[in-house]
Amino acid sequence: MKAICSNRQKSFRIPKTDLLERFILNAAKFAGLKLEKDQGVSINFLSPRSIRALNRKFLGHDRVTDVISFRYSELPPGGAEDAEDTAVEIFVCPAEARRYAGSDDAYPSEIALYIVHGLLHAAGMDDISPEEAALMRAAEARVLRALSSEFNLKEIFPPCNSKFKSI
């Protein structure tokens, strides 16, 4: 499995490091995502405007959202012609993470949660019913605990006022 990162927004800096890719690969493993060795997980950081357009186009919701995930192996034939190597694509909105976090200090944990949430969806979990949502929240907490013991989230996702090289 490989990780691919793309920063398609300008308001929040996302560090370009091997650390971010290792974080994503470990998060996928802890989330139980099973992929072939040559398949990839793509994480895309989008602006509120871009994620709203994506949400409207693919999910029929005309609003900004925090995270959207696609598992291309579940699409009908011809649904993703250019996704041969990318099995899972997750779109995250850093501005929404910062808004919901309420502070710069809580931002790293919030954006990590969005990535984990998207990976859990890609691994087959859902959160539509109250029972499913409870299972999803428990899995998120378990995965985030495991990741927090291996990674400094503030190093990977610097608080909004930090300066880092962008992807």
C-alpha positions as CSV (number, residue, x, y, z in Angstrom):
1,M,0.0,0.0,0.0
2,K,1.2,3.5,-0.8
3,A,0.2,7.0,0.3
4,I,-0.3,9.9,-2.0
5,C,-0.9,13.4,-0.7
6,S,-2.2,16.5,-2.4
7,N,-2.8,20.0,-1.1
8,R,-5.3,21.8,-3.2
9,Q,-6.1,24.7,-0.9
10,K,-4.1,27.7,0.2
11,S,-5.4,28.6,3.7
12,F,-3.7,25.9,5.7
13,R,-0.1,24.6,5.4
14,I,0.3,20.8,5.2
15,P,3.9,19.7,5.7
16,K,5.4,17.7,2.8
17,T,7.2,15.0,4.7
18,D,7.6,11.2,4.8
19,L,6.1,11.6,8.3
20,L,2.7,12.5,6.8
21,E,2.8,9.5,4.4
22,R,3.8,7.2,7.3
23,F,1.0,8.6,9.4
24,I,-1.5,7.8,6.6
25,L,-0.2,4.3,6.0
26,N,-0.3,3.5,9.8
27,A,-3.8,5.1,10.0
28,A,-5.0,2.8,7.2
29,K,-3.5,-0.2,8.9
30,F,-5.1,0.6,12.3
31,A,-8.4,1.3,10.5
32,G,-8.3,-2.2,9.0
33,L,-8.1,-1.1,5.4
34,K,-7.0,-4.0,3.3
35,L,-5.3,-3.0,0.0
36,E,-2.9,-4.7,-2.4
37,K,0.7,-3.7,-2.2
38,D,0.6,-1.7,-5.4
39,Q,-2.7,0.1,-4.5
40,G,-2.7,3.6,-3.0
41,V,-4.6,5.8,-0.5
42,S,-4.8,9.3,-1.8
43,I,-5.5,12.1,0.8
44,N,-6.5,15.4,-0.8
45,F,-6.7,18.6,1.2
46,L,-9.4,20.9,-0.3
47,S,-10.8,24.4,0.3
48,P,-14.4,24.8,1.6
49,R,-15.5,25.8,-1.9
50,S,-14.0,22.7,-3.6
51,I,-15.3,20.2,-1.0
52,R,-18.7,21.7,-1.3
53,A,-18.7,21.2,-5.0
54,L,-17.5,17.6,-4.6
55,N,-20.2,17.0,-2.0
56,R,-22.9,18.4,-4.3
57,K,-21.7,16.5,-7.3
58,F,-21.3,13.1,-5.8
59,L,-23.5,13.0,-2.7
60,G,-26.2,15.5,-3.6
61,H,-25.5,17.7,-0.5
62,D,-25.1,21.4,-1.3
63,R,-22.9,22.2,1.7
64,V,-19.4,22.3,3.0
65,T,-18.4,19.0,4.8
66,D,-15.4,17.8,6.7
67,V,-14.4,14.7,4.8
68,I,-15.5,12.6,1.8
69,S,-14.2,9.2,1.0
70,F,-14.4,7.0,-2.1
71,R,-13.4,3.4,-2.4
72,Y,-12.9,2.9,-6.1
73,S,-13.1,-0.9,-6.0
74,E,-16.8,-0.3,-5.1
75,L,-17.6,1.9,-8.2
76,P,-19.4,0.4,-11.2
77,P,-17.1,-0.4,-14.2
78,G,-15.9,2.8,-15.9
79,G,-16.6,4.8,-12.7
80,A,-13.0,5.8,-12.2
81,E,-11.0,5.4,-15.3
82,D,-7.9,7.2,-14.0
83,A,-7.9,5.5,-10.6
84,E,-6.0,2.3,-11.5
85,D,-3.4,2.6,-8.7
86,T,-5.6,4.6,-6.3
87,A,-8.0,2.3,-4.4
88,V,-9.1,4.9,-1.9
89,E,-9.4,8.6,-2.2
90,I,-10.2,10.8,0.8
91,F,-10.9,14.5,0.6
92,V,-10.4,16.6,3.7
93,C,-11.2,20.2,4.4
94,P,-8.6,21.8,6.8
95,A,-10.8,25.0,7.1
96,E,-13.7,22.8,8.4
97,A,-11.3,21.0,10.8
98,R,-10.1,24.4,12.2
99,R,-13.7,25.7,12.5
100,Y,-14.9,22.7,14.3
101,A,-11.8,22.4,16.5
102,G,-12.4,25.8,17.9
103,S,-8.7,26.5,18.6
104,D,-5.3,26.1,16.9
105,D,-4.3,23.6,19.6
106,A,-7.2,21.3,18.8
107,Y,-6.7,21.5,15.1
108,P,-4.2,18.7,14.7
109,S,-6.4,16.1,16.4
110,E,-9.4,17.2,14.5
111,I,-7.8,16.9,11.0
112,A,-6.3,13.5,12.1
113,L,-9.9,12.4,13.1
114,Y,-11.2,13.4,9.6
115,I,-8.5,11.2,7.9
116,V,-9.2,8.3,10.2
117,H,-13.0,8.7,9.7
118,G,-12.5,8.6,5.9
119,L,-10.3,5.5,6.2
120,L,-12.8,3.7,8.4
121,H,-15.5,4.4,5.8
122,A,-13.2,3.0,3.1
123,A,-12.6,-0.1,5.3
124,G,-16.3,-0.7,5.3
125,M,-17.7,1.0,8.4
126,D,-20.7,3.3,8.2
127,D,-22.3,5.7,10.7
128,I,-25.9,6.1,9.4
129,S,-27.7,4.4,12.2
130,P,-27.1,5.2,15.9
131,E,-25.6,1.7,16.4
132,E,-23.2,2.1,13.5
133,A,-22.3,5.6,14.6
134,A,-21.4,4.3,18.1
135,L,-19.2,1.6,16.5
136,M,-17.6,4.3,14.3
137,R,-16.9,6.6,17.2
138,A,-15.3,3.7,19.2
139,A,-13.2,2.7,16.2
140,E,-12.1,6.3,15.7
141,A,-11.0,6.6,19.3
142,R,-9.1,3.3,19.1
143,V,-7.3,4.3,15.9
144,L,-6.5,7.8,17.2
145,R,-5.1,6.3,20.4
146,A,-2.8,4.0,18.5
147,L,-1.7,6.8,16.2
148,S,-1.1,9.2,19.1
149,S,1.3,6.7,20.7
150,E,3.4,6.7,17.6
151,F,3.1,10.2,16.2
152,N,3.1,13.8,17.4
153,L,0.0,15.1,15.6
154,K,1.2,18.8,16.0
155,E,4.3,17.9,14.0
156,I,2.3,16.4,11.2
157,F,-0.6,18.9,11.2
158,P,0.9,22.1,12.6
159,P,-1.4,24.5,14.3
160,C,-2.7,27.0,11.9
161,N,-0.3,29.8,12.7
162,S,2.8,27.6,12.2
163,K,5.1,27.9,9.1
164,F,5.7,24.7,7.2
165,K,6.6,23.8,3.6
166,S,3.5,23.1,1.7
167,I,2.9,20.0,-0.4
